[in-house]
């Protein structure tokens, strides 16, 4: 399994969740640095897809890497 994190975005905006490879890194004022690049290094960012069982409602989420991810 690869280590990564799911950043929590807020401020009233609705956005899809992404999985970001590696450990989170923080800026000077303690805010999460997340623009796809951290200190010149490109981070792998993969959208998260969630599937629901129509019978029981169980949810399962995946970060599936596609050919254009």
Buried (B, 14 or more C-beta within 10 A) or exposed (E): EEEBBEBEEEEEEEEEBBBBBEEEEEEEEEEBBBEEEBEEEEBBBBBEEEEEEEEEEEEEEEBEEEEEE
